[in-house]
């Protein structure tokens, strides 16, 4: 089945540690996204990538980093510089042929808790 | 800049009653409009979308939304809800010019009561 796989689903980390969230898609989509979801705030864009080896900052990129070395993979690193990293993180992808008219396909999410 | 407003954070409704979840947007350019649904601890799934053409769009599970350009609204409606419709619903927009960015509302939590 085609889709987006995020791992791990739940992650605990101590303050000061970096952590990497995995996102893999087999939909052959060019564009991939990382969103952060907090209660009552909706989804906020962290980073997005339109094509391999290229990515842009979203609205809340500080304290996060990404890479896009392969079309199917878009890992997100939450660094120790992120002041409030406890949140639900969602990865998504979309086709780019329609230039933004297509739907976003989401993974199941990763819930990060900083202890 | 674009923005999306979902005024109702929570909407309780009895089973088999009608429901309307409101969505208003602000944009200086033309946009595409979407409704997504999220069940607990899961990702979002597309419910329906408006790209062009008929302003009334429908989903396979009985939801519908109407694009109203003059009121910049895209309200979601269902004439009779089921317990299984309990979820969080997000309205979203993206520019038609293809900036690859989607703006989401803060979500409305629909709770269907027996």
Interface residues (C-beta under 8 A of the other chain):
Chain A: X4 X6 X31 X33 X35 X40 X41 X42 X43 X44 X45 X48 X50 X58 X90 X92 X94 X96 X99 X100 X101 X103 X104 X106 X107 X108 X109 X111
Chain B: X9 X32 X34 X36 X41 X42 X43 X44 X45 X46 X49 X51 X90 X92 X94 X95 X96 X97 X98 X99 X100 X101 X102 X104 X105 X106 X107
